[in-house]
Amino acid sequence: MLTELLAGWITHQRWFAGKGRPIDELGVESDVELSPGLRHLIISVRQAGARDRYQLLLGTNEDPSGRLNHARIGPGYYDAAHDPDLTGTLLAGMAEDRDTGPLRFRHVEGAEIDTSLRSLVLGAEQSNTSLVYGETYICKLFRRLIPGVNPELEIVAALARQGTHHIAQPYGWIETDLDGEPTTLAMTQEFLATANDGWALALTSVRDLYASLESSASDAGGDFSSESYRLGVATAELHHELATAFPTEVIESQEVKRMVEEFRRRLAVSVDQVPALGEYAQVADEAYQRVSDVAREMPVQRVHGDYHLGQVMRTTTDWVVLDFEGEPGQPLAERRALASPLRDVAGMLRSFDYAARHLLADHPEADSLRPRAAEWAELNRSSFLAGYSAGGGHLRPEDAVLLRALELDKAAYEVAYEARNRPTWLPIPMAAFQVER
């Protein structure tokens, strides 16, 4: 029976959010034939009284060659996202603005889509599955479905209408209705085939520094600070474009204080999960109190929400920002909520710390390299902030208090995450509470 096969298979998928908990009930909520041998399923999974939905491209063709064994679900079934003979249907549907049952395939006005390209699944993702078509398009399937328009589609479409050059241009999307709301299933954008990932570039710089005889991060051959500066400029420009494309607000001091109380709540959760953090909790609490003490009106707007070096790509001309969906595990309303743009700034500053320190986790000379790691992080943090200011980002001297609190709020989340998933990386966010800034 298909549902039994799915129940055994889905728990082993990287994008399944309910790992470690038994499945109480699994059902197929929607089953639509897209083409011969290809069905689109929406799967409903109940665990501990809560329900999640996931989407699956289900292949039912025979596979005598065995080339799809890695995607096999059970006899006669496989995950067809891995079958380039079938996934052309997605591009064709978007190109034609096709309606197939409850599914709606749409393309961006004026966009032309080449439907002849074959797909390849990117292997590095956890929350979603992305199909790269040739060197032209990337189609992201949102595996876990939450009713509503995905923030990534909403933001990228709005910025594209403004003509921004800091995004990968959108081509189309797929949607359906869940709980009476139009819900994004997938979106297709320009694939930046020749661009370089920001995280990879930063790590190359750090490796060069560690291998160099130079005494200074700015003297080493892999100096990244000029790119950090340009990234700061691009971030400020992106925030301006977001503020133009979407409504903005100014929140009162009382709302700022409520935000600080939310910081404290999240810190307490992290301390409960990682008791070793309790030793440094006072550092964060004092930083949060300083925000409350000087609380006043604060401008808020749409932001990226999960901003780090892995979300940016360096093209030959500039930095491009990806993945505007925010933290996939958070409610949609929270991901779409207005926030201080300094939240993104704080996220990138934390990412510089990660880039500088994560190679030390199993390095035989870690103790002697820690000062160099700290120097690299500080150089690139300051360069990024200088670029952000030069690009028109609002960074007043008094904003340092809020920025420090936002960094520690992010670090508290990172402590709990690393303790669960990458214990050897736990010293990286813990160090944020031990550095005076």
N, C-alpha and C positions, 0 to 999 in steps of 0.2 A: 504493500500500500504506500502511495506517494507520501502521505503525511508522516508515516513512520520513518521512511528513508530521510525525509527532511529533518525530522527531530534528531536523528543520529548524526546528520551531516552538519547542521547549522552551528552546533556548539563548538565546532573545530575551526570556524571561520574567523579570521582576524577582526572582521568588522562586527561580529556578534557581541552585543553589549552586555549580555547576561551570563558571561562565563562564571563558572563556579556555583551556579544556582540551578537546581533541577527545573526542568520544563514541566509545568502542570498541564498545559494544553497547547497544542499547535494546530492551526487550521489554515486553509487556503481561502483568503477573503476575496480575492479576485484572480481570475485565470483567463487571459486574453491571448488568442493566437495572433501573432504578428506576421508570420509567414510559415510556410510548410516546415515543420521541424523546430519551430521557435515559438515558445509561449512566454508571456510576461505574467509572473505571479506576484501578488502581494500576500505575504505570509503573516499571520497574526500569532504571536507567541505570548502566552501568559506564564508569569513567574511570580510567586509570592504575592498574588493579588493584583499585580500590575501587568499592563499589556504593552507590548512593543510591536511595531510593524516593520517588516523588511521587504525589499524587492529583490526578485531573482529573475534573470533571463534563463529560462529552462530549455535546454536542448533535448530533443527526443530523436535525433537522427542516429543511425548506427555509426560506430566508430571502429571499423575493423583494423585501422592502422595503429590504434592505441595512442595516437598523438594527444588525445584529450584525457588520458588516464588521470592526470593531476587535478582535473576538474570534475571527476566522476562523483556522482551523488549515489548512484545505485544502478542496478541493471536497467539499461535503456534510458537513463537520465544523467545529465551533466550540467554544469554551470556554463551556459552558452556565452557569457561575456568573454570566454577564452576561445571562442570559435570564430575566426575571421570570415568563414564562409557564410555566417549568419548575421554578423553585427552590422553589415552594410545596410540592413533594414532600418537601423536607427538614423543614419545619415539621410537615407532616401525619404523617410517619414518627415524629418525636419525640413528638407528641401522642398517637399510638396505641401507643407502645412496639412498633413494628413490627420484625420481622426480615425482611430481604430477602437471601436467599442468606447469605453470610458477614457481611453488615453488620447491625449492631444499632443501632436508633434507640431512645433512652431519654429520658424526661423526669424531672425532679426530683420526688420524692414530694410530692403536693399541688399541684403547679404546673398551671395551666391555660394552654394555648397557643392563641392565636387563629390559625387556619390560613388566614384569608382575606386576610392582608396580602401585598402584593407587595414584592419586594426591589429594592435598588439597591446596586451594588458601591461600597465606599469606595475612593478612588483613591490614597491616600497611603502604603499599606503596601509593604513589600518582602518580608518573609519569609512572609507569609500572605495570604489574601484574606478580607475581611469583607463580609458581606451585611447590610444594614440593612433590616429589615422595618417599613415605616411609620415610626413614631416610637416603637416598642415594643421590638423585639428587635434584637440584633446577633449574627449567627452567624459565627464565625471558622472558616474552613477552614484546617487546618494542612497546607500544601502539601508540605513535605518531611516524610516520615514516619519516625519513629524508634520501634522497638518499645518499648512500655510506655505507662503512663498519663501523659499530659502533665501537668507540674507545675501548669499553670494550672487545669485541671479539678480536680485533687487538692486544691489549696489553696482555691480558691473554694468548692468543695462543702463542705469542712470548716469554713471560716469562716461560711458561710451557716447551717450547722447550729447554730453558736453564736450566731447572730443579730447578727453584726457589721453596722454601718452604713457601714463603710469600703470596701465592695466593691459592684460592680454585681451584683444578684441573679441566680443561675443559673436557667435553665429546662430545659435539656436538653443532650444530647450524642449523638454518633455514634461507634461504635467497631467494630473488627474485630480479628482475631487476626493478628499478624505474628510469625513465628519462635516460635510457641507462647505469645505474650504478648498480653493484651488491650491494644490500641493505640488511642489517641484520634485520631479523624479530624477532629472538629469539636466545638465547643461553642457554646451559645446563652445569652446573658445579656441582662439589662435594658439597653436603649439609653438613655443619658443625654442625651436630645435637647436639654435646656435648660442643660446644664452647660457650663462653660468650661474649655478646655485649659490646664493649668498653664504650659506653655511659652509659649503665646500671651499669657497674662496677664502673665508676667514680661517678655516682649519689649515689650509696651505700656508697662510701667513704665520700661524702659530708654530707649525712644524718647522718652517724656515728659521724662525727665531730660536727654537729649542736646539736646532742643529748648528746655529751660527756662533762664531767666536765673538761677534760684536757684543758690546756691553749694553746696548740700548735697543729697545724695540723699534725706535724710529730710524736707527742706523742699519738694522738687519735687512737682508734682501727682500724679505716678504712683507715689508711695511704695508699695512692695510688702511692706515689712517686717512689717506686721501679718498678712498672708497667709502669709508665711514662718514666722512664729511658730505660726500655727494648723496649718500643714502639719507642723511639728515635733511638735506635740502629737498630731496624727493618726498620724504615723509611730510614735511611742512606743506609742500605743494598739494599733496594728496589730501591732507586735512582741510586745506582751503577749498579744494574741489568738492569734498564731501559736505562741507558746510554750505556750499552753494547749491548742491543738488538736493539736499534734504533739510527739513526744518531744524532750527536750533532753538535752544532755550537758555535761560539763566536760572539756576536753582538758588534758593535762599540758604542762609547760613544753617538753619535748622535741618535742612535736607542734607547739607554737608556733614553735619554731626551724625545724622542717621547712617550715612555712608560709612563713617568711621566706626560706628557700632557694628556694622556688617563686617568690617575688617576684623574687629575683635572676635566676632562669632566664628569666622573662618579660622582665625588663629587658634581658638580653643579647640576646634575640630581637629586641626593638624596636631596640636599638642596631645590630644587624646589618642590619636593614631600613632604618633611618634613621640613618646615621652621625653626623649633626649632633647627635643626642641624646647621643653619647658625651662631649661637652664637659661635660654636666651629670650624667653617670651617678654621679659621686661623691656628689652631693647625695642621690640616692636611696639609694645604698649606705650612707651614714652614717645615714640615717633608718631603714633596715632593721636596721642593727647596733644601734641604740638599742633596738629591740624585742627583739632577741636578748639584749642585756645585762640587760634587766629582765624577761625572760620568766618567766611563772608560769602557774598554772592560768587557763584562759579559758573562760567559758561560751559554748556554741554552740547554735544552734537553726535551724529553717527560716527563711529570709529571702526577700525579693523576688528579689534577685539581679541585677536590671538596672534599678536605681531612679534615675529622673531626672524632670525636670519634664514631660517628654512622656508619662509614665506615670500622671499624676494629673489628676483633673478636679475643679473647684470647682463644687459644686451650691449651691443656695440656703441649705443648712444646714451643709455640712461638705465636707471633702476626701474624694474616693473614689479608690481605687488600682486600676489596671488592669494587665493583662499580666504575670501571675505566672509565665510560662513560662521566665523567665531568658534568658540569652544563647542565641538559637536555634542558633548554630553550635557550642555546647559539647555534649559527651556528656550523655545524660539523667542518668546517675549523678552527674555533677558538678553539674548544675543542681538536683538534689534533695538534695545534700549539706548537712549542717549547717555553719553559718558564724557568725562573730561578727555580731550585728546592726549593728555599726559599719560593716560592709561597705556596707549600704544608706545609712547616714548619709554615708559618704564619697562614694558615688555622687551623692547629692543636692547635696553641697557642690561637687562638680565641675560639676554642672549649673548652679549659680548663676554659676560662673566663665564657663561657656559663654554663658549668657544675657547677661551683662554685656559680653562681648568680641566675640561673633561679628559684631555689626553694624559693628564697626570694620574688618572685612576690606577693604572698598572705600570706606570713608568718607573724604571729602576732608579732614576735620578730625580724623583718627584720632589724631595725636600729641597734640593739645590735649585730647582726650576721654579718653585712657587713664587719667589720675588719677580722673576721675569714674566710669569703668567699675570701677576697683579699689575705689572707695568704695562703689559700689552692691553689688558682690559681697560685700565685708566686712560691710556692714550686714545683708544678707539671710542670709549664712552665720551670723552671730552670732545673729540673730533665730530662725533655724531651730533652732540648738543650744539656745537658751534655751527654746523651745517643747518640744523633745524632752525636756529635763530636767524641765520642768513637767508633761509628760504621763506621767512615770514612767520615762522612758528612763534606762538606767544609763550615766552619763557622769561618771566620777571624774576628778580632775585627772590621774592617771597614764595615763588612757586617751588623752590627747592624743598620746602617742608612737605608739600603734597607729593612731590615726586618721590621723595624718600619713603613716605608711607605707602605709596602705590607699589614701589619696588619690594618692600617687605611683605606686603599682601600677596604679591605674586610669588615671592620666595616661600612663604608659608604653604601655598598650594603645591609648589614644586617639592617641598620636603615630603609631604604625604604621597605625592605621585611617585617619587624616586624610591621611597621606602617600599611601595607595593611592587614596582616594576623593574627598577634598576638600582638595587641597593648599593652597588659600588660607586654610583654617582651621587649618593646622598651627601657627601661632604661639600659638593658644589653649592647647593642652595643653603646649607647650614652656614657656609662661610659668609653669606650675605648679612647674617646677624652679628658677625664678629668683626666686620669692617666698619670703621667710623667714616661716615660721609656727610 
